[in-house]
């Protein structure tokens, strides 16, 4: 992504310091280990979420495909965030920006702000945006991209979370849905980047002087652990759960909701009765969700749902 200097970033810069004392580093050994642990814990939250899908759970192959889309997308966004943080605070780039400021009569001696080039401030800012308004923007973009691909481009097998046989899902369907999700994610990221660029000066000032100021008195490892683990772990887990709710096949969710509503004493029934009720409700729910001609077009993707076991 080409870097552009906005009105909020084209001034108030000073030459970068000659040493790195007191600066947060995003790509050191400690940082990478912290990020790896964060990823493992976030993945665990989705595993826990699956066990709360009751009485019908997605099969492990379907769940793996759904989660894989998020993991690949999260990896892309994470790399984007780290690269952006490093680029935005790189000494060479800071010098170029300072030269630009001086040439335009906007000297770099207006403010002495050592926190301006702290990568952790940038990473924290990106995390907050990604996990709050970013989720809602992603939802809207995802729906829009799906609509264009389905209604205008007539691409098949893109109904999110539908991969055919639930025990042997289609890689072709997964690849198409992954492309749509990743495209939506990148569009969302560029939208968020634009918002940050517009309000960069104000947002970074709030981040470094208010939200993260109390970390200055602690060692760099503490700041890295807080900014890249403690805070993101809560927000990222919430983000993954919310996204999983709209990229999974809604038949699973709607069927579970209907079963719990129609059969409040579901736990007291025998296994055979439970399975028969599930089969009946799944078939009814599938027909209601599909409807008309769309049902005939997609019926092949649903034909195995009625055989889903409640004991998986």
HELIX and SHEET records of a PDB file:
HELIX    1   1 UNK A   29  UNK A   51  1                                  23    
HELIX    2   2 UNK A   60  UNK A   88  1                                  29    
HELIX    3   3 UNK A   91  UNK A  103  1                                  13    
HELIX    4   4 UNK A  114  UNK A  117  5                                   4    
HELIX    5   5 UNK A  119  UNK A  131  1                                  13    
HELIX    6   6 UNK A  133  UNK A  147  1                                  15    
HELIX    7   7 UNK A  148  UNK A  152  3                                   5    
HELIX    8   8 UNK A  171  UNK A  198  1                                  28    
HELIX    9   9 UNK A  200  UNK A  206  1                                   7    
HELIX   10  10 UNK A  207  UNK A  211  3                                   5    
HELIX   11  11 UNK A  213  UNK A  215  5                                   3    
HELIX   12  12 UNK A  220  UNK A  225  1                                   6    
HELIX   13  13 UNK A  226  UNK A  230  3                                   5    
HELIX   14  14 UNK A  231  UNK A  247  1                                  17    
HELIX   15  15 UNK A  250  UNK A  262  1                                  13    
HELIX   16  16 UNK A  266  UNK A  268  5                                   3    
HELIX   17  17 UNK A  271  UNK A  290  1                                  20    
HELIX   18  18 UNK A  292  UNK A  302  1                                  11    
HELIX   19  19 UNK A  305  UNK A  307  5                                   3    
END                                                                             
